[in-house]
Amino acid sequence: MSYQIPCSPVVSETEEKKSRFICWLGPVQDKAAFQQQLDAMRAQYPDASHHCTALVIGNPANPEVMQSDDDGEPGGSAGRPMLELLLKQEIGNVGAIVTRYFGGTKLGVGGLMRAYRGAVGAAVKAAELQLFVPERRISVACDFSQESRLRFLAGQYRGRCEDADYSSGVTILLQLPDDQWPLLREQLLAEGFTIVKGEE
């Protein structure tokens, strides 16, 4: 399933009753990289009240990693609404860090939820998003006489031939959109191609 990912980091700022909310939002591939960005934000804004976070790695419909942190704000008032907004917008491989400077007026849990959600929403609007289509790599073996047919079928399912090995018969490494694989697999098996194990 395809989903949106941010192309590059953005920083936006919102205000709620004199509290400043500075949101960093950007592409993230793993937890370690996100932690580095959080450390950088803490260093950049050392006197801030809170640095709340939300992280989604992988497909937002079924994430590999999904986490949030309130960083001292009342439980569920910051990280969770940030995370929920990212999931609702169907954005994956994304991290959000909202740095808050307290403005002197308590916002209450409801106000905090709106403010943190709004901060991430403003950053999402400012961000350039692109569609990410997960791909699959698979090796298929066949006789020399079947090679052109295999290449044709791969193209029919939006696949690309990445590499070919001609040592014994032909083994071709294909890359194609993940959602196209079940259809191509069925077609290959019906026509007698061999799907090499270990690449599925």
C-alpha positions, 0 to 999 in steps of 0.5 A, a space after each residue: 500500500 502506498 503512503 505519503 512521506 515528507 521530502 525534507 525537514 520543515 520547521 514551523 511555529 504556532 502560538 497558543 495563549 503566549 506559549 510558543 510551539 516550534 515543530 520540526 517535522 521531517 523524514 525519518 528512517 530509524 529510531 537512532 536518527 530520530 533520537 539524534 534530531 531530538 538531541 539537536 532540538 534540545 541543544 538548539 532550544 535548551 531553555 524550552 519547557 518540553 520537547 514532545 515527539 511522535 514517530 511513525 516508521 513504515 506504512 502508517 496503516 501498519 507501522 513498523 515503529 509507532 511511538 510518542 512521548 509527552 516529555 513531562 506534559 500531562 499524560 496523553 496531552 502532547 505526543 498522542 495527538 501528534 501521533 494521531 494526526 500523522 496517522 490520520 494524514 497517512 504519513 509514514 517514515 516521519 518524525 515530529 518534535 514539538 518544542 514548547 516555551 511556556 507562556 505563563 497561562 496553563 492550557 489544560 489537557 484539552 488545550 494542550 491536545 489542540 495546541 500540539 495537534 495544531 503545531 504538527 498540522 501547521 508543519 504538515 501543511 508547510 511540508 512537501 509530501 510525496 507518494 511512497 510506493 513500497 517495492 519488492 525485489 525478487 529473483 526469477 529463473 527461466 530458460 533462455 527461450 523464456 527471457 523475453 517473455 519474463 521481461 515483458 511480464 515484468 513490464 506489464 506489472 510496472 517492474 524493472 529488470 535490475 540484473 541478469 545472471 546467464 550462468 545456467 539458464 537465466 536468473 533475473 532480479 526484478 524490482 516491482 511495486 509490492 502491490 503488483 507482486 501477487 498478480 505477477 507471481 500468479 502469472 509466473 507460476 502459471 507459465 512455468 517460471 521458477 521463483 528463486 527462494 530467499 528473495 520473496 
